[in-house]
Amino acid sequence: MKTFSRFMEVYSFNANDKKMDAFVVKEIKKRKLAKFPVNATDDYKMKRGAPTFKFLSPTKRMIHVWLRQMSPSKGQPKGMMAFNYQFEDK
C-alpha cells in the first residue's frame, strides 16, 4: 500500500520534470527523429520492447527514450510523435 507522501512523490510534476522533458525534446529534435515531439509519460504501454535510443543526461545517468508515431487527425502537423522516457535502473 502506498502512503500519501509516496503517492505524491511518484505522481507530482515539478520543475525538474519539466527540465528533463525539455532536455529529451531537445535531444529528439537534435537527432531529427521528430519535428513536433509530444510528451506521453502516462502511456506505459509504449515502454514495451527496446527503446528507440539511449543517451546520457547532464547528471550522467542513462536515459532510455521510446517514440511512437501518432495517428493523424485533422489539423495536426506532419511529423508529430509521442515520446516516453525513463532512467536506467542500476
N, C-alpha and C positions, 0 to 999 in steps of 0.2 A: 504494500500500500504506500502510495506517495503522500508525503506530508504537503501542506500548502506551500511551505517555503521551497521544497524541492520542485513542486509543480511550477511555481513562478520562476525558478531558476532555469527550468527546461524551456518554458514557453514564453519567456519575456524577450522582447526585442529591445536592444539598447543601441547605443552609438557604435559599439564595437561590431555588432551585426551589420549595421548599415555600411560601416567602413569596409568590412570583409566582402559584403555584396558588391560594393563599388570596385574593390580590388579584383574580384573574379570577373566582373563585367569588362573591366579594362583588359584583363588577360585574354578573354574570349575575343574581343574586338582586335587586339593586337595580333592574334593568330588568324584573324579573318575567317572565323567559323560562323559568325552570325552578325548581321547588321544591327538587329534590334533584339538583344537578349532580354528575356523576361524571367524574373525570379519565380521559381516554383518549389520552394523549400518544403512546402507541405505535401508535395507529391512524392510519397515514399516508394511507390511502385516503380518510379523511374530508376531507382538505385539498383535494380536487378542487373546482373551482368557486369561486364568490365566497364570502367569509366572511359569516357571519350579521351580525356587527357589528364595528366598529373603535373603539378608544379609546386615550387616552394613558396610559402608565404613569407612576408617580411620577418616573421618570428622564427623562421627556419623550420616550420612544420609543413609536411607534405599535405597538399590539398588534392582530393580526387573530385573531378568535375564530370557530371553527366549532362548530355544535351539531347533534346528530342525536338523534332520538327512539330510545330503547332499546326493544327488543322486550319485551312484557310477559311476566313469569314469575310463578310462584306466590310470594306473599309480598312482592312488590316494590311499593312505594308508587306511586301515580299521580303523574305529573309528574316522573319521573326522566329526565334527559337526559345524554348523554355530551358532553363538550366537549374541544376541542383548540385550541391557540393557538400562534402564532409571532410573533416580532418582525418588523417590516417591514425588509427589506434596503435599505440606502442605497447 
